[in-house]
Amino acid sequence: KGGTTSLYYAMSQHPQIIEAKNKEIFYYGTTPNYEKGLNYYRSFFATRRFKMYREMNTKKPAFTLDATTNTIDSKEAASRILKDNPNAKIIFILRNPAERAYSHYKMSVKMGWELTDFEKALELEDRRIEEGKKHALSDPKHNYAYQRLGYRTRGMYGDLLEHWLKEFPKQNILVTSSESFFADPSKIFNSICEFLGIEKDVNIHFGKMNEGSFEKINPKAHEYLTEFFKPHNEALFKLLDQRFDW
């Protein structure tokens, strides 16, 4: 719930980026899919278009996209990607975790995963995640309670990013915020183009995708989350050596 779809939509318009069959493939962070092997993963990408592009543009790099949002949560994903593609470029777009938590909650309500009010859901979160660990079936490392109901836990970004920064060279990872992207999409998009080594200032239509429309978060819940995330945000800023306006 941090603007990934909007960024994916924008990047897919770039002439040097060839989108995959699906926005989210759920491969590197989902063990049953990962065990299907690399040929399964490659089947989602337009390999013929890549070949044609390279034949016509030998001096211009091309990229493809996998925008699976829960890849960030997987402890195994970084090493798996590094093994298969050590030159991969990793982009993280992060949203104010208090706002992200409520947006996540409203999506879960809409999907029928959540039946209680937000404050009660936050109270139950840790217990639900622990129970989810016990009841994992096809993939013991994939906790659906965490994925669907981890409103607060999934906003503890420093904990999630630390091992990515250890696995990958710093020059292969870019971290930005959804607030920065939506405030000035052209500026952030050009910084991404620089990071990828592709042309800047191309004609891109920017738009908010999957934008929810619902009442604002309860002020008391927002205050609680803001205080809760303060130390986690500070740890993140120290880890990244950059700050966001949260």
N, C-alpha and C positions, 0 to 999 in steps of 0.2 A: 504493500500500500504506500509506496514511496515515489511513484512516478516512473517506474520501470517501463510500463507500456507506452507512455508518452515519449520517453527517450528512444525506445525501440522503434516506434513509428517514425520518428524523425531520422534516426540513423538508417533505416531501411530505404529512405529516399536518396541517400548518397550514392552517386554512380560507382564508387569504389567499394560499396558494401552490397553483398548478395545475401539476401535473407534466407533463412532456413524454411523448411516446410511448415514447422510449428514455431511459435514464439518460445514456448517452454517445452523442452524435450524430457526433462526429469531423468537424466542419465547419470551424471557424475555424483549426484547426491542421493540417488535412490538405488540401493544395492541390487535388487532384483533386475532392474534395467541395465545397470552397469555390467552385471554378469552375463548379459546377452552378447557382450563383446563389441569391439570397435566398428565392425561392419554394420551392426545394427544402428549404431549412432550415426555413422556416415550416411546411412540411407535417408536421413532427414535433410541432407544438404545437396545443393544443386551442383554436383561435381562437373557435369558437362558444361554448365555455364561458366564455372571457374576455369575450365580448360580453354574455352573459347575466349574468355577475357584475357587470360595470360598470353594466348597466341597473338592477340591484337594489341596488348598493352604490356609489353615486357618490362617497361621501366616504371610502371605504376603499380603499387601493391594493391591487393584486394583482400577484404576480410569478409567473413560470414559471422552471423550472430547466433548465440544461444542465450536467451534471456530468462532462463529458469530461475525464478526468484528465490526458491528455497536452497539453492546451491550454497549460498552464504552460510547456511546453518550446519552444513555437513563437515564433520571433522576429517573425513576421508577425501572430500572432493578436491581440495587443493593439491594433494600429492598425486591423485589420479590424473588431474589435468596436466600437471607438470610432467608426469611420465609419458603421456600421450602427445603433448604439445608444449614443449618447454618454452616456445616463443609466444604462447598465448598472451593476449592483453586482457587484463581483468579490470572492469569498471564497476564501482559500487556507487549507487546513488542512494543516499540516506535521508530520511525525513525526520523532523523533530519527533523523538520517540513517544512523547505524550500524545501528539496528534496522530501519529501512526497507530498507536494502541487503540484509540477510539475508532478510527477508520477500519481497522482490522475487526474490531468487535461488531461494528455495523454490518460488515460483509458477512461475518459468521451468522448473525441474526438472519440476514437475507437468505443465506444458503440453507438455513434450518439446522445449523450446527449448535447454535446458542439459543437457550430458552429463558435465561434469567437476565436481570438488569445488569448494567455495566459494573456498578460498585460490588455487587455480589459475585460477579464473574471474576473480578480482580481478587477478591477474597478467596475464591476457590481455585485460582490458577495453579498454585504450586502443587496442591493435592491432586488436581486433575492430571498434571504432567507426570507426576510420580506414578499414578495409576496407569497412565498411557504407556509408560516404560514396561510395566508388568504385562500388559495385554497386547503388545506388539506381536503380530502373527507372521505375515510373509517376510517382513524385514524387521528384525529385532532392533535395528539401529534407526528405524524410521518411526518416530513417535507422532501419531496423528493428533493426539491431544495437544502436543507442543505446536505442531504446524497450524492447527485450526483455532486453538484456544490460548495460545501463548502471547497474549496481548502485551504484557509487560516484559516478559522474558526475551522476546524476540527484538526488543528495542535496546538491549544491552550490547551495543554494537562493538565496544572494545573487546569484549569476550569473544565475539564472533570473528573479528578481523585479525586478532593477534597471530593466529597460526598461519593465516594467508600471507601476512607480511614476513613471517619467518621462512615460508616455503618459496615464495616468489621474489625475484629481484625487485627492488623498489621502483625501478624504471618501467616495470611491467604492470604496475598497479596504479590506477587513478581513482581517487575518492572525491565525490562532490555531494552536494545536498540538493534535494528536490526544490527547496525554497530558492536556492540560487538559480537553478535551471528555469523554473517558472517565472522568476523575476526578470531574467535576461537570457532567454534561451539561445540567442545567437552567440553571445559571449561564451557560454558554457559549451555549446556545441563546437565552436571553433577551438576551444581548449582540448576537447576530445579529439578533434581532427589532428591537432598538433601531436597529441599523445600517440595516435595511431600512425602518424606520418602520411596522412592523406590530405587532399586538397581542402582548403578552408574557403569560407565565403561562397559556398554553393547554394543554389536555390532550394531552400527547405521550408515546408509548411509546418509550423509548430502548432500543436493543439493539445489540450488536456484530454487524455483518454481514460475511460473507466472512472470518471469523476463522480463521486457519490453526492447525493443531495439529501441531507438529513439535518436534524436539529443539532445545535452545537453541544459539545461535551458539558456535562454538569460542572460548574465552577469549582465545587469542592473536590470532585474527582480529578479535575485538571490540576488543581493546586497540589493534591497528593502526588500525582505522577511527576509533576515538575520537580518537587522536592526529592522524590525517589530517584529520578534520573540524574540529578545534579552530579553526584560523585562518579556515576558511570559515564556521563558526558565528558567530565574533566579527564577521566582516564583515557577516553577515546581521543580527545584533543592532544593529549600528551603523546599518545602512541603515534598519531598521524603528523604531529608537529603542525597542525592547522586547526582553526576554530570555525565553528558554524554559529549562527545567531539563534541559538536555542535558549 
